[in-house]
Amino acid sequence: MTSKLHEARGFSLIEMSVVILLIGIIAAFSIPAYVRFNQSMQLKGAVANLAGQLQLMRQKAMATGTTQIMHLYAGTYESDYHIHNDPSGLPDAKWSLPNNVTYLWSTGTLTGQMVQMTADGRADRSGMVILQTLGGLQDTVNVQLSGLVLVQ
């Protein structure tokens, strides 16, 4: 009588431990890289949105012949920047920055945390709006007296 030997199937505990260890090592390197990439993309999006709104504000000022005013005050009117043409009323439009993006007010930034675009397409002041993440990444929107808005 011959007995059939049953082959062992499955993985040993050591093999499973090695696979779990490799998955842990990959996660340890990829999760911080993903978080930094996500912060970078949020910053770039916030800068592009701010520059776009400034450019749109300039176009509206030229099209309607009325001065457009943007205030850059974090947390005012439940927003971080807004267009406010009637000083006694509520803002015409308002936007918020992503959660981990804030203003950095330092030398060379816009004075008074506001900018006006006049009917001839010019800005009342020149300066920079610097946005930064909590992780230390920074990006800049530059407003020139000619009304040109640049992302640096």
Backbone hydrogen bonds, N-H to C=O, Kabsch-Sander energy under -0.5 kcal/mol:
donor,donor_aa,acceptor,acceptor_aa,energy
6,H,4,K,-0.5
7,E,5,L,-0.6
16,M,12,S,-2.2
17,S,13,L,-2.1
18,V,14,I,-2.2
19,V,15,E,-2.1
20,I,16,M,-2.4
21,L,17,S,-2.3
22,L,18,V,-2.3
23,I,19,V,-2.3
24,G,20,I,-2.2
25,I,21,L,-2.2
26,I,22,L,-2.3
27,A,23,I,-2.4
28,A,24,G,-2.2
29,F,25,I,-1.3
30,S,26,I,-2.4
31,I,27,A,-2.3
33,A,29,F,-0.9
34,Y,30,S,-2.4
35,V,31,I,-2.3
36,R,32,P,-2.3
37,F,33,A,-2.2
38,N,34,Y,-2.6
39,Q,35,V,-2.3
40,S,36,R,-2.3
41,M,37,F,-2.3
42,Q,38,N,-2.2
43,L,39,Q,-2.3
44,K,40,S,-2.4
45,G,41,M,-2.2
46,A,42,Q,-2.4
47,V,43,L,-2.4
48,A,44,K,-2.3
49,N,45,G,-2.4
50,L,46,A,-2.3
51,A,47,V,-2.6
52,G,48,A,-2.3
53,Q,49,N,-2.3
54,L,50,L,-2.2
55,Q,51,A,-2.3
56,L,52,G,-2.5
57,M,53,Q,-2.3
58,R,54,L,-2.0
59,Q,55,Q,-2.2
60,K,56,L,-2.5
61,A,57,M,-2.2
62,M,58,R,-2.1
63,A,59,Q,-2.4
64,T,60,K,-2.7
65,G,61,A,-1.7
68,Q,117,M,-2.6
70,M,115,V,-2.9
71,H,82,H,-2.8
72,L,113,Q,-3.2
73,Y,71,H,-0.5
74,A,72,L,-0.6
75,G,79,S,-0.9
76,T,73,Y,-1.3
76,T,79,S,-0.7
78,E,75,G,-0.9
79,S,76,T,-1.2
80,D,95,W,-2.8
81,Y,95,W,-2.0
82,H,71,H,-2.1
83,I,93,A,-2.3
84,H,69,I,-2.4
84,H,82,H,-0.5
89,G,86,D,-1.4
92,D,83,I,-2.2
93,A,83,I,-1.1
95,W,81,Y,-2.7
101,V,98,P,-1.8
102,T,132,Q,-2.8
104,L,130,I,-2.3
106,S,104,L,-0.7
109,T,106,S,-1.9
110,L,128,M,-2.0
113,Q,110,L,-1.0
114,M,111,T,-0.9
115,V,70,M,-2.0
117,M,68,Q,-2.8
118,T,116,Q,-0.5
118,T,122,R,-2.9
121,G,118,T,-2.2
123,A,145,L,-1.7
124,D,116,Q,-2.0
127,G,143,V,-2.4
128,M,108,G,-1.5
129,V,141,V,-2.9
130,I,104,L,-0.5
130,I,128,M,-0.5
131,L,129,V,-0.5
131,L,139,D,-2.8
132,Q,102,T,-2.7
133,T,137,L,-2.4
134,L,100,N,-1.2
136,G,133,T,-1.6
139,D,131,L,-2.3
141,V,129,V,-2.4
142,N,150,L,-3.5
143,V,127,G,-3.1
143,V,141,V,-0.5
144,Q,142,N,-0.5
144,Q,148,L,-2.5
147,G,144,Q,-2.2
150,L,142,N,-2.8
150,L,148,L,-0.5
152,Q,140,T,-2.7
152,Q,150,L,-0.5
